[in-house]
């Protein structure tokens, strides 16, 4: 019984945290397809904002993707180094220690 | 080419990038900070000038509060998710890490949708209490925004640490007669100590420097990143902006270094 109460309490808490993280994201997506945000969802749904954003900002979105890919490439090139311990000059183990 | 030479050459891109994009700009920033009319006194002004000092204290307190709340929330949720298997667990974990995808500005926007003038909280309190509660643009709104992006990071670190715990220790404690609270207090939480230190350091440093969220929400409150921004855009006070940047960087770096040494180097892996 006690175990179940603890389980339920923790589940409830975790669900509340998840709600805090998800509800605002859901709200912003909902706002994106609401015909008139200031009148709320009663004003109906529309895709016109999404289409407008695409018309206005397709290039911007493409540019963001390009920058992300370029960053990824540089990070991979820079980050691909052999393990530090295999390089004596940067504090690796003495060669005699190695198997 | 010998193997050692090849291995050293592999470090060249890293060295070049670190030099060009980190060491040189940082050095330049430190020099600019001391190049104004007051010279090195620009740095002491961070602590001596009341407005700068108040902002620094404000920022540190906000970052500390964010870190403390994040650790408590993430510890409870992380332990729960890693310890229990139930239907929907994977979805719940995905939901808790979902905000990682959003930049600070979007987080700020979401806090406005939640607690702004047209927000959900205002709407509900307006109907229930007859008075709209709006706190998106206050320090509470900023706190909520910082929680929003630090919870997912810390939960991931804590879940990974819980997975690595040795179940034999808990079983031993239980066999010796310890109840669930005692097991948590004396075995599980101490064992998670390094993970708490590491993720606290990251949460704190991120909250100190978060700009996007502050930019959308902190219209009336002073936090360090906003102060730096207004110093060099509105006041064109490049020297002070540089000195404040160095100060901000120094605080964050000290916290990360502390976290790293106290937790045995998990910080880099988690960041």
Contacts between the chains, C-beta under 8 A, distances in Angstrom:
chain1	res1	chain2	res2	distance
A	2	B	180	8.0
A	3	B	180	7.9
A	6	B	180	6.8
A	7	B	84	6.8
A	10	B	76	6.4
A	10	B	77	7.9
A	10	B	79	7.7
A	10	B	80	4.1
A	10	B	84	7.9
A	11	B	80	6.9
A	11	B	86	7.8
A	13	B	76	5.6
A	13	B	77	6.7
A	13	B	80	7.4
A	14	B	76	7.4
A	14	B	77	4.5
A	14	B	80	5.2
A	14	B	81	6.6
A	14	B	92	6.5
A	14	B	96	7.6
A	15	B	92	7.4
A	17	B	73	5.8
A	17	B	77	5.2
A	17	B	96	6.6
A	17	B	151	6.7
A	18	B	92	5.8
A	18	B	95	4.4
A	18	B	96	5.5
A	20	B	147	7.9
A	20	B	148	7.6
A	21	B	95	6.4
A	21	B	96	6.1
A	21	B	98	6.2
A	21	B	99	5.3
A	21	B	148	6.6
A	21	B	151	6.6
A	21	B	152	7.2
A	22	B	95	5.2
A	22	B	98	6.5
A	23	B	114	7.0
A	23	B	120	7.1
A	24	B	110	3.5
A	24	B	111	6.9
A	24	B	113	5.6
A	24	B	114	4.7
A	24	B	148	7.4
A	25	B	98	6.6
A	25	B	99	7.1
A	25	B	102	7.5
A	25	B	110	6.3
A	27	B	110	7.1
A	27	B	113	4.5
A	27	B	114	6.8
A	27	B	120	6.2
A	28	B	106	7.6
A	28	B	109	6.5
A	28	B	110	5.5
A	28	B	113	5.5
A	31	B	113	6.5
A	37	B	118	7.1
A	38	B	118	6.6
A	74	B	17	7.0
A	77	B	13	5.3
A	78	B	13	4.9
A	78	B	14	4.9
A	78	B	17	5.0
A	79	B	14	7.5
A	80	B	10	7.2
A	81	B	10	4.9
A	81	B	11	5.7
A	81	B	14	6.0
A	82	B	7	5.1
A	82	B	10	5.7
A	86	B	7	6.1
A	87	B	4	7.3
A	87	B	7	5.0
A	87	B	8	6.6
A	87	B	11	7.3
A	88	B	4	7.0
A	89	B	4	7.8
A	89	B	8	6.5
A	90	B	11	7.5
